[in-house]
Amino acid sequence: MRPARLRAVTASAAVALLVVGITGCSQQEERRTEALAASRPVSFAVGDLELEGRLFGPDEGSVGVILARMLPADQTAWFDTAAALGEQGYRALTFNFRGYCPGGDGGCSGGDKDVAAADDDVRGALAYLRSLGVDRVGLVGASMGGTAALIVASDEGSGVEAVVTLSAPQLIGDLVVQPEPLAALTAAKLFLAGTGDTTAADAAEAFYDGSQQPKRYELLTTDDHGTDLLSGNQGSRIEGLIEGWLQAHLPLPEGSA
């Protein structure tokens, strides 16, 4: 191929890639706008603190899902997932742990950051969702949020029916999943992690080995961690696994979607 022709082809390919990239970004922004339009900001008390979150899905829904974020992120990382669950008929609640204040659509929770209190914040979210008339609940958590979700689901009388974790560690700071409560946990458990995230992958396998049925763990070919799994090369697969697990183990009443 002549140099001039090669340059023309290369330039055309570059333009095509740019158009695809712009289109993808535009579609993502459109989905986020639609997700926010289908939700509303909420707040709930945890002790003396007010935590801010966002509620997706039908106001009359009796089946709910709480989505707990990872340490360096905020609740916006869950918005697309929450919107999809809301469209299916779940009442999906995202929230910021104490001390996280991204502002704007991300909300602003009070207090100081405290990893050791993450499970208390999830308990507060659970109590809030139940106060709205939700009587069946699942927990989905990324990294620190997944660790906290397992701890709360293991509480006696929690009534949590399904748990999904993304890259959850066995311990982070003073937040620890103890083996005895985990072994007694009857909720359906799905443990997800990337193969390149070796600490999380090892924890997912350990959680699986140390828990009772129903359970599943799956390692995906990625280095992504926590909610970054949702936007990485395994994003569609992760979303499908989350939704499939909830549909199987936290089914909606017929006709609720």
NORURCOR-V298206 format. One record per helix or strand. SS is the DSSP state (2 for helix, 1 for strand). FROM is the first residue (numbers start at 0). TO is the last residue. If there is no record, write none. Layout:
SS FROM TO
SS FROM TO
//
This chain:
2 2 36
1 38 45
1 48 55
1 62 67
2 74 87
1 90 94
2 103 105
2 114 130
1 135 141
2 143 152
1 159 165
1 170 171
1 174 175
2 178 183
1 187 193
2 197 208
1 214 219
2 227 230
2 234 248
//
